[in-house]
Each structure stands twice: as structure tokens, then as C-alpha cells.
Amino acid sequence: MSTAADLPFLTVSEAARLTRLSTKSVYRLIDSGQIPAIKVSGSIRIPVAWRDALMRAAGEAVAASLEAGSHRAAEGSAGA
């Protein structure tokens, strides 16, 4: 039996929880094309690949922020 984690799509509610946005905001982002979605039997579904890309982008942003912070710290100690 499949669990929700095994399915290739997220519900709008799941995407809202994941992003800590309201469902209304997720619907707006879908309508604007910022979140890809399909309609299945009248229900909107968001590809899990979107979640994966979001997580990669978030990880890269965190890594870049940490890297920038370490450069600033090194520059600060070099002038001491």
C-alpha cells in the first residue's frame, strides 16, 4: 500500500504546510504559474518534483548564505 510520501503529487494543503503558506496563497501561486499543478478529477495536484526543486533551491540558498557569512567572518578577523 502506498503512503502519501510515495505518491508523485502533493495536495494544495500539503504544499501549504511544506511552505508555511496559506492554502489561499498556494492557489494564487498556482494561478500565477509560480507553482506547477494539474487537475485530477477536479482536484489540484502539485508534482513532487516541485517540492524537490524547492528543497534543493532552499539548500543552495542556505549554503550560499553560510559561505558568505564565513567570508565576512574571515575578512573581519584579517583586519584585526
C-alpha positions in Angstrom: 0.0 0.0 0.0 1.3 3.5 -0.9 1.8 6.2 1.6 1.4 9.9 0.8 5.2 10.2 0.7 5.3 7.6 -2.1 2.8 9.5 -4.4 4.1 11.6 -7.2 1.8 14.5 -6.3 1.1 16.8 -3.3 -2.3 18.3 -2.4 -2.6 22.0 -2.1 -2.9 21.5 1.7 0.4 19.5 1.8 2.2 22.2 -0.3 0.8 24.9 2.0 2.2 23.0 5.1 5.5 22.4 3.4 6.0 26.1 2.5 4.2 27.5 5.6 1.9 29.5 3.3 -1.9 29.6 3.5 -3.8 27.4 1.0 -5.1 30.6 -0.5 -1.5 31.8 -1.2 -0.7 28.4 -2.8 -3.7 28.7 -5.0 -2.6 32.2 -6.0 0.9 30.9 -6.8 -0.6 28.1 -8.9 -2.9 30.6 -10.8 0.1 32.9 -11.5 2.2 29.9 -12.8 4.8 30.0 -10.0 3.8 26.6 -8.7 3.1 23.9 -11.4 -0.1 22.0 -11.0 -2.5 19.7 -12.8 -6.2 19.0 -12.2 -7.1 15.3 -11.5 -10.8 14.5 -11.2 -11.5 18.1 -10.1 -8.6 18.2 -7.5 -5.5 20.2 -8.0 -2.2 18.3 -7.6 1.3 19.6 -7.4 4.2 17.4 -8.7 6.6 16.2 -6.0 9.4 17.3 -8.4 8.4 20.9 -7.5 8.9 20.1 -3.8 12.3 18.5 -4.6 13.4 21.5 -6.6 12.2 23.8 -3.8 14.2 21.9 -1.3 17.3 22.0 -3.5 17.0 25.7 -4.0 16.5 26.3 -0.3 19.6 24.2 0.5 21.6 26.1 -2.1 20.4 29.4 -0.6 21.4 28.4 2.9 24.8 27.1 1.7 25.4 30.4 -0.1 24.4 32.4 3.0 26.7 30.3 5.2 29.5 30.7 2.7 29.0 34.5 2.6 29.0 34.6 6.4 32.2 32.7 6.6 33.9 35.1 4.1 32.7 38.1 6.1 34.0 36.5 9.4 37.4 35.8 7.7 37.6 39.4 6.4 36.8 40.7 9.9 39.5 38.6 11.6 42.0 39.5 8.9 41.7 43.2 9.7 42.2 42.6 13.5 
